[in-house]
Amino acid sequence: MEQGTRKKEQGAGDREQGFRRLVAWQKADDLASAVFSVARLLPLQHRWLRDQAARAAVSVPANIAEGYGRGSLRDYLRFLDIARGSLAELEYYLHFLRRNGLIEAEKLVAAEDLRAETGRLLFGLTQSLRIKVREDGPWQRASFVKKQSITCLRWRTRLLFPIPCSMFPGEVH
């Protein structure tokens, strides 16, 4: 997929939710697609390298998404660290491809640029979440629940599912 075509292709726009709204994930997704396209240019005898580079590239957005879906900020950070490791692995594969002339240098530029941008965004996301851990302690998620036409906003640690208002007797809604 070309850069910037996600919204047109998926018909997304404002409907994107969850991890798909993260700019770091969006760039990582673009990177995975770019590496997949570039890796196809490798000769068959280097299929092992094509597969390794593609796995590393796909691992970055996959780990961002999986971490986002976890129930704690510490788990999320662990998956972001795994994504950063996969990004470093991919950086090496791109270097190896360039150094050994397996793919023309100009065809690697876009993937290398996306890798660098993804790395900056991922680092920034990780740092901001680490600050949140130091300042706020546990990760808190908001749950919106409708009960008898009353919308309740609940902040609960590690809460990933909607809760009925009646679960908290005595609280003002």
Rosetta blueprint (number, residue, H / E / L):
1 M L
2 E L
3 Q L
4 G L
5 T L
6 R H
7 K H
8 K H
9 E H
10 Q H
11 G L
12 A L
13 G H
14 D H
15 R H
16 E L
17 Q L
18 G H
19 F H
20 R H
21 R H
22 L L
23 V H
24 A H
25 W H
26 Q H
27 K H
28 A H
29 D H
30 D H
31 L H
32 A H
33 S H
34 A H
35 V H
36 F H
37 S H
38 V H
39 A H
40 R L
41 L L
42 L L
43 P L
44 L H
45 Q H
46 H H
47 R H
48 W H
49 L H
50 R H
51 D H
52 Q H
53 A H
54 A H
55 R H
56 A H
57 A H
58 V H
59 S H
60 V H
61 P H
62 A H
63 N H
64 I H
65 A H
66 E H
67 G H
68 Y H
69 G L
70 R L
71 G L
72 S L
73 L H
74 R H
75 D H
76 Y H
77 L H
78 R H
79 F H
80 L H
81 D H
82 I H
83 A H
84 R H
85 G H
86 S H
87 L H
88 A H
89 E H
90 L H
91 E H
92 Y H
93 Y H
94 L H
95 H H
96 F H
97 L H
98 R H
99 R H
100 N L
101 G L
102 L L
103 I L
104 E L
105 A H
106 E H
107 K H
108 L H
109 V H
110 A H
111 A H
112 E H
113 D H
114 L H
115 R H
116 A H
117 E H
118 T H
119 G H
120 R H
121 L H
122 L H
123 F H
124 G H
125 L H
126 T H
127 Q H
128 S H
129 L H
130 R H
131 I H
132 K H
133 V H
134 R H
135 E H
136 D H
137 G L
138 P L
139 W L
140 Q E
141 R E
142 A E
143 S E
144 F E
145 V E
146 K E
147 K E
148 Q L
149 S L
150 I E
151 T E
152 C E
153 L E
154 R E
155 W E
156 R E
157 T E
158 R L
159 L L
160 L L
161 F L
162 P L
163 I L
164 P L
165 C H
166 S H
167 M H
168 F L
169 P L
170 G L
171 E L
172 V L
173 H L
